[in-house]
Amino acid sequence: MIDFAQLDDLARRLSALVPPGLREGRDELQENFKAVLRGGLGKLDLVTREEFDVQRAVLLRTREKVEQLQRTLAELEAQLDAPRH
């Protein structure tokens, strides 16, 4: 999930960079920064950490199965190539 507290902090830091002559609209500018950041992040195709961890575990299990199948295939190929008596 998106941590909106961090977005708020980033918006505050961005508004603090505004030149002193423009500071009277600082609160409005800070809200605009937040809206732009949230809108931009909302368009990204993001997953939660939990979803990421689940998919990572699935990938690791799949990799283990593929490696086992490769070993089994190599053994079978070796048996086929072995001279028959």
N, C-alpha and C positions, 0 to 999 in steps of 0.2 A: 504494500500500500504506500501511497504517497504521504510523507510526513509533512502535514500542513504547517506545523510549528517551524520546521526548517524553511519552508517557503516564506512564511511571515518574517523570519529572521533575515533571509536573503533580500526580501523586499525592503525591510528597514535599512539594511546596509546599502542597497542601491540608492534609496532616497537620501541617505546621508552623503552620497557623492555629488548630489545636485549643488551647483554653485549657489553661494549665499543669496544672490539676487532673486533666485527662484524659489526660495525656501517657504514663502508664504503659502504656496500650494503643495507643500510637502506631504500632508496627510492624503490629499487627493492623489498625488503622484504615487505614494506608497500603495494605495488601493489599486491603482492602475497597474503597477508592477505585479502585485499579487494576482490580479485577474489575467494578465498576460502569461505569467508563469504557470498558473493553473490550467489555462487554456492550452498552452503549448504542451504541457505534460499530459494533459487529458487526451491529446491526439496521438500520443505514443502508444505503441502496442506493448504494454508492460504486463508482467505477471507478478503475483505476490511471491514473497520468499518461500512460503509453504508450497506453492505450485512448482516453483523452481526446484526445490529440494525433492519433491515427489518425482519430477521428471528426471532429475539427476540419478536418483536411485534406480529408476526404470532403465536408464541408459547403462548404468554400471552392471545391472543384472543381465541385460542384453549383451553387453560386451563379453561378460564371463561365459555366456552360452555360446557365442560365436567362437570364442577362443577354444572352448571345449569341442565344438563341432570341427574346428580346424585340426585339432589334435586327432580326433577320431578319424577324420578323412585321411590325414597323413598316415595313420596306422593301417587303414584299409588299403590305401595305395601301395604301401610297403608290402603288404601281404600279397597283393596282386603281382607286384614286381618280383617277389621272391621266387627263386627257382623251385619248381615242383618236382618232387621225387616220386 
